Amino acid sequence: MLYAFSKQDKLLPLSTILGLEIKQVNDPLQLSIKGEISLQEVTCRLANENKAYVAFLYGIPAAFGWMAMDKARIGELNHEFTLPVGHRYLWNFSTLFSFRGLGIYPRLLQSILSSEGQTSDWFWIMHAPENKVSKQGIRKAGFQFIGNISLINGKGIIIDPKESTHTSLEIEHTFGFTHSEEGGANWWNCTSPYLKNRNPQCCCLEDNIACTPGWF
């Protein structure tokens, strides 16, 4: 699922969470420990025009996320692309287990939008169709739904962007997607071989719908 926020869009009102402080962090060691990724990976991200933002609750790291400003990668779809000038891609967000359910995620997103809005034209973010928690947080932050993303023949495609003011060609140009008339899959967990933390049970069964397996 693909969402966008432009510099002309207005942030949705969110209540204040006492003790919540959100700031950009450049300490590779801290980002490596909290993000559970290697120090080498963090250093590489920072060197390749990625910024990291961390939400602290009473001084304790509670959530984090990354913003790409040039090259970006959708790991779940094994897709790399280069962002147009003025475009930003938000990725690899996570709220630590003890702090989930407090509403930190949408506030972290809005903090990034506020901090980076003067130098950015568009912000983009995605989530797997089955990730309902991410969907709620992204919509609460004020992002607008653009369209469904799926895999076919190993490449990302845009699926049915009805609610978008962007044309399919514009979106395909921005992300380097390949256009296809074929239908995509319902859930990435059931169809993408690139997920690191795959649920052993197909989530289509949980939602009592028929999975569309695509080409896998």
N, C-alpha and C positions, 0 to 999 in steps of 0.2 A: 504494500500500500504506500503510495507516494503522496506527500503533502508539501505545500509551499507557503511561504510567508514573505511578502514584499515590504519594502521600506515605507510604502504608503498605507499598509494595513495597520490597524490599531490593536494593541494588546487587550485581551479580555481581562476584566477585573478579577483579581485573585486576592483572597484575604492574606494577611501577614502571618507568618509562622514565627513565633518568638524564638530568638536564639539562632535563626537561620542566617548564615552569611555565605555569599557565593562570590568566588573570585577566580581569576585566571592563575594557574599554577604552572611553574616552569621547572620544578624540582624533579628530575628524572627518577630518583630513587623513590620518592613518595608516590609518584604516579605508577611506578612499577609495582610497588607493594599493594596499593589499593586497587589497581586495575588488574592485578594478577597476570601481568604480562612481563616479558623479559626487559631488562634494562636496555638491552640493545634495541628492542622494538620501540621503546619509548623515545630513545635518542633519535632513532630513524624518523619517527613521526614528527618530532619537534624540528628536525632538520629539513623536513619536506613540507614546510608551511602548514603545519597542523597546530592548533591551539587546544589546550586542555583547560576545562573549567571544573572546579570542585565545589560542592555544596558542603558547608560545615554546619553542624547543629551543636551549638554551645562549644565550639572549638574542635569538635570531633568530625572527621571526614564521614559524610553520610551518602554522597552520590557524586558521580563524575560523568563527564561526557567530552567528546572531541569535536572540533570544527575544522574541516578541510577547506583550504583556500585555493588550491591548485589541483593537484592530482588526488583522486579519491578511489576507494575500492569498496564494493559491496561484497563482503566476504561470503555471505549466505548464498550469493548468486555467482560468485567467482567472476565478478565483472569489474574492470578498471576503466576509469574515464578521466578526462581533464575538464575541469570546470571553466565555463566562460568567465571573462573578467567581471568582477562584481558579484559573482555567485558564490555561495557557501554551502557546504554539505555537512550536516550534523550527524554524527555517528558514534557507535560504541558507547551508548549511555547505559548506566547501571546504577541502581540504588542498592546499597548494602542491606543485607537481610534484616538487620535490627531496626532499620529506618523506613522500611516499606509500609505503605498504607497511610503515610502522613501528608502526602501531596507535594513532596519535594520535587519530583520530576518536572511537572509543568512550570514550577517556579524557577527551576534551573534553566529550562529552555527560555523562559521569558527574560531572565537575566542576561543570557547570551544575546538575544535579540536586541535588548536595550543597549548593551555594551558595544555591539558590533554594527548597529544599525546605521551609524553615520558614514561608514565606509563600505557598506554592502547594499546591493540592490535586491537580491533574492536569497532566501534561506530555504534549503530543501532537506527533507528528512523522510526516512522510510521505516516501516516495520513489517514483519511477517504477518500475513492475514490472520493467523491464529493467535497473535500476541495482542489480546484484548486490553491488557493493562497499559501497554505502550500506546495503543489507540486512544484510550481515555485521556492519558496525559498529554498527548500531542494535540488533541482537539481542545482540551481545556486551556492550553497555552495560546490558542488562537490560529493555529495552522489550518489552511484550507485543503480539503481533499482534492487530489488531482486525478488519480486513477490507480488501477490495480497493476501490479508488476508480477510477471511470472517468467518461467524459463521455457525455452524451446530451442532445440538443437544447440544447447549449451550457451545461448545468448539471452540477454534480458530483452523483454518486449513490453510495450505498454498495452494494457488491456482496458478498453472501454472508458476513455477519459471524459465521460459525459459532463461531470460537474466542473470541468476546468475551463478557464478562459484561454488556456494555451492549446494550440493545435497539436496533433500527434507529431507532426514534423518538428515543431519547436522543442518538444520534450525529447524526441529521439536525437535531435542535434545536441541538446544540453548534456545528455547522459551517454551518447553513443550507443543507444539501443538499436536493435534491428527490427524493422517493421515486419509484422506477420499477420496474416488473416486467420491463422489457426488459433483455436482456443487454448488458454493457459490452464494451469493447475489451480485448484482451490487453495491449498495450503502448502507452504514451502516445506514444512516438516515431512510431508508425505511424498514430496516429489524432488526436492533439491538434494543432490548428493554432497553438497558442500557445507552443510550445517555441522558445527562441531559438537553441539549438545542436542542431539536428536532424541525426541521422545520415542521410545520403542513402540508406543501405540499410536496409530494414526488418529489425529485429532478430528478428522471427519467423522469418525465413529462417535466421538463424544458429542458432537453437534448434530448427530443423526442426519447427516446429509451424504450424498454420493460424491466421492472424490473424483476429480478429473485428473488423471495421472499424467497428462501431457505426453512427452516423448519418452519418459523414463520407464 
